[in-house]
Amino acid sequence: MIPQDGCRETSRICQLAPVISVLTINSSEQAGRLASALVNGGLPVLEVTLRTSAALDAIRAMTNVKGSVVGAGTVLTPADIRAAKDAGAVFGVSPGATERLLSAAEAEDFPIIPGSATASEAMRLLERGYTVQKFFPAEASGGAAALKALAAPLPQIKFCPTGGINMDNVGDYLNLENTICVGGSWVAPDALMSEGRWNDINALAQKTASLRN
């Protein structure tokens, strides 16, 4: 898949909901119920970070939930791309970008949202064809004001800001012309997951899904 096709697909995925659920899962046994709570609450796009040993099994379990669109986050290497794709992930998200990572994603026909935090990084990705990028770490990189400043010189790029975003500041990002969606971990707090409070997560998902940019 050439970058343009991959960007069209990531753009389509990012427009399914205002927020991509960023999930760090320690037990794959909870994955199906978590996915159901989020999808039924209106958040179908699920990013499972590859930070735990349970991540790939969680991706496999979540792909069985009707309506789910499951991707892999914290994709750092070509091996991560192959493993995520084999587990059933249909897209990847990376905190940054390297030539090896992008080449591997393109070779595997695996849509990826690469990360950028500066104009120079964004321009290098745009030069390669990536018009959908992750703005990370959003709050630490200047927040919504910094992202807004990129809109005028780089109108071709749509961003999914992630990092430090919550219900208190998410509106600042979603109101920006160059924000296509945001990534947020607040939709599935560790406390609610560990206690199996799926109804509470579903309610939180419904509240989050009502946001629109």
N, C-alpha and C positions, 0 to 999 in steps of 0.2 A: 504494500500500500504506500503510495507516494504521500508526502506530507500533506498535500492539499486534500486528498481523500480522507486522510486521518483527521485533519482539522475539521472537515465537514462533519465527521462522525462525532468528534469530541464536542463540537458546537451543538450538535443535536442532543447529545447526552446532557450537556450543561444546561440546556433550556427546558429539561423535563421538570425541574423544580428549582426554586430559588437557592436552595442549600443542598450541597453534597454532604452526606453524613460521613464524617471521618471517624473511623472505628478502630480502636486497638483492643483486640480480643484475646483474652488469656485462656479461654476454654471454648473449644468448638461446639460443645454441647449446648451452649446458649445461643449459637449463631442463628439457627433457624427461627427461634422465637423472637430474637432481636430484629431480624430482617422483617418478619411479619409485622411486628409492631410499628416499624418505621414505614414500610411500604403501605400498610393500611392507613397510616396517618398522613400519607401524601408525600412521602419522601422516598421515591423509588431508587435513587442513585446512591449506592453504598460503596464507600472507599475503605477497604480493609487494609490497614497498614501492615507492612511486612516487618513488624518489629517483635513479633512473638512466634514461638514454635507452633502455635495453634492457628496462625493466620491462613495458611493454605487450606487446611481442613475447613476452616470457617468459610472461606470463599466457596469451596465445593458445596457446603451445606446451604449457603445463601442462594446459590444459583438455582436451587430447587424450589425457591419461594416464588410463586406466581407474581409477575409484575416487577420483579427486582432487576436492577441493572448493576451488576457487581464489578467493581474494579479493584485494582491493587494500588496501594499507596506506598510511599517510601521506597519506590523502585529505584535502585542505585546501580545495578549491573546488568549485563546481558543475561546472566544466569537468573536474575530476578524476573526478567521479562519472560523467559522460557517457562519458569516454574509457575508464574502467575497465569500465563496463557493455558498451560496444561491443566491448571486447577479450575479453569472455566472463566477467569476474569476476561472482560471484554474491553477493558481500557486500563491504562496505568497513569499514575501521577508521580512525579518526581520533584523533590525540593530544589533541584537545579538541573543542569544538563551537561553532558560530556559528549564528545564525538562518538565514542564507543557505544554509549547508551542510545543515542539517537539512531545510529546506524543499525543497531540490533533491533530496535523497535520497528524501523522501516523494513528490515529484512524479514521480520516475523509478521508483517502486516498487522501490527499491534498499535492501535491508536494510543497516543500518550500526550499528557499535558505536562510539558516541561516547565520547571520553575525559573523565574527571573526576579531580581530584586532591584536592578538598575536599568537605566536607559540603554547602556551599552550591551548588557546581557539580553535585553528584550530585542534590540536591533539585530544581534547575531542570530537569534532564533528566528526572527522574521525573515532575515536574509536566506535562511534555509527553508522557509515556507511555513513556519509555525505561527499561525495567526490567533491561536487560542493558547494562552499561557497561564501558569500559576504565579501569582504575586505572593512571594514568601520570603521571609516571615513578615506578614502584612503590617502588624502594629509596630514591630521593631524596626521596620524599614520606612517609617514615616506615616503609616496609617492611610486613611482615606484621602488626606490632603496630598500625600505623595503620589498616590495612584491617580488622583484627579489631574495632577500636573503632567502625567504621561499622556493624557488623552489628546491634547492639541498636537504635539509633534508626532505621535504614533497612533493615529486614528484607526489604522488597519488592525490593531491588536485588541482582542477582548481578553479580559483577565478573570481568573477565579482566585480572588484573594483568600489566603488562609494563614492562620497563625495569630492568636490573640483576639479572635472575633467571637462575640457573644451576643446575646439578645439586646444588650445595652447599646452596642455600637454597630450592629449589623445593618441598620437602616442607612448609616452614613455611607456604607459601601454599595448597597443595592441601589441607592439613588444616583450612582455615578453612571455616566454614559458608557464607559468602557468596562463596566463590571457585567459579566454574563451570568455569574452566580457566585456564591461564596462556599468555602469549605468550613465546616464547623464540627467540633467534637462535643459541643454542649448539648447536642440533641440526645446523646446517650451517655449520661454521667456514669462514672465508675460505680458510685454508690447504688444507683438504680439497677445497673446491670448485675452487680454482685448479689443484690437482694431479690433479683428476678421480678422487679416491679414493671412488668411489660405494659400494663395499662397506663402507668404514669409516663412511660417513654412514648407510648402511642399519643397521649394527650399533648406531650411536648412537641411531637412531630406535627400534629395537627396545627398547633399554634405557629410553628415555624413555617409550615407549608403555606400558611395564609399570607406570608410576606411576599411581596412582588416588587421587582425592579422595573 
